Amino acid sequence: MVEKLISFSLKNRAIVLLVSACLFGWGIYSVQQNPIDAIPDLSENQVIVFTEWMGRSPQVIEDQVTYPLVSNLQGIPKIKNIRASSMFGMSFIYIIFEDNVDPYWARTRVLERLNYAQRLLPQNVVPTLGPDGTGVGHIFWYHLETNGMDLGEQRALQDWYVKFALQTVPGVAEVASFGGFEKQYQLVLDPLKMQYYNVSMMEVMKAVKTSNNDVGGRKFEMSNMAYIVRGLGYIKNSKDVEEIAIKNYNSVPVRVKDIGSVQMGGDLRLGIFDANGEGEVVGGIVVMRYGENADKVIKAVKLKMKEVEKGLPEGVSFKTSYDRSELIEKAIESVKGTLIEEMIAVSIVILLFLFHWRSAVIILIQLPISVAIGFILLQAFGISSNIMSLTGIALAIGVVVDDGIVMVENAYRTISEKQEEMDNNQ
């Protein structure tokens, strides 16, 4: 079989060169299309269900949220196991699917079951799915560098401007904000005044919720014109909250400012984000969508950040905290350097020992085509170009070089022996 293959190749050199050129071109195309990342994605095929019910203890979360959800999610097909954890005010459920399951098929099945399981949860408790990313999807971290802006304003700028802009980048599953204070209106109630006016906490909460709303009515016709009747009641500032009427006390309305005060403050924080010990900062984590090209997504995010930076207030700029593209570029440069070094070393060895430049050309052609075939197989099997796969190619280059040297030297020796025999016979 080997003899026939060698004989066919020798007789049809044009076909062999054409096939080699096609394989090399296909390999270049595969390199361009294959997802490039620095870290191999070995995470499990999972879907995360997050449920928030602030103010409740872990035991209450476990009994009324986590347990009902886990019990009803167990019937989903192709599940390996389900893990859950309950903490103060939050529940996390990790649904592990089999490796061959499409992630978006899995998310659809989980959503279908959540529609049924939600009726078992307490009122106003809504479970949500986590981003369609993986455990190694955190590809880019950044924070804001400001000149005197307080942490509340920085967080508002991040949540209501920067985050929305970066989420439009193709391949980004989520931009998670960190640091600073989330602004909120806070009602500080006086228990003695509440007791005096006979007002309960639930009455205050209900009055504030119902007063922050727009309502619509019927149309009103006048002078051959139709007017739509609307009631505008959304809260715009803290003074609007103070003027909300809770109930009547001796025919006098009791307002929020009569039983307490309203202030602008920050939400409860479970931690801080410090940059190099220089103080707190506000920023975001860019999470890549499953199966995307990390290098391509990072470049698109950086390009978008340049556009977003034009609209930031004066003195505010982006500062990169973590950028995986640096590691990706170093991994690619390592393979390129190894390939070039091997080609130079092999050429020198063959030229020194055989004094035959055509033999050196054979090896120089063999190496790039072998690497190209490796990338074709990576693309065919859906394996990303990462440190492990690129290192494997770099190690394989040495084996290909050894094989090429042995084959060329053996062919050269065989041809020399045949020529000597022919000379002796003559």
Buried (B, 14 or more C-beta within 10 A) or exposed (E): EEEEEEEEEEEEEEEEEEEBEEBBEBBBBBBEEBBBBBBBBEEBBBBBBEBBBEEBEBEBBBEBBBBBBBEBBEEBEBBEEBEBEBEBBBBBBBBBBEEEBEBEEBBEBBEEBBEEBBEBBEEEBEBEBBBBBBEBBBBBBBBBBBEEBEBBBBBBBBBEBBBEBBBEBEBBBBBBBBBBBBBEBBBEBEEEEBEEBEBEEEBBEEBBEEBBEEEEEEEEEEEEEEEEEEEEEEBEEBEBBBBBEBBEEEEEEBBBBBBBBBEEEBEEEEEEBEBEEEEBBBBBBBBBBBBBBBBBBBEBBBEBBEEBEEEBEEEBEBEBBEBBBEBBBEBBEBBEEBBEEBBEEBBEBBEEEBEBEEBBEBBBBBBBBBBBBBBBEBBEEEBBBBBEBBBEBBEEBEEBBEEBBEBBBEEBEEEEEEEEEEEEEE
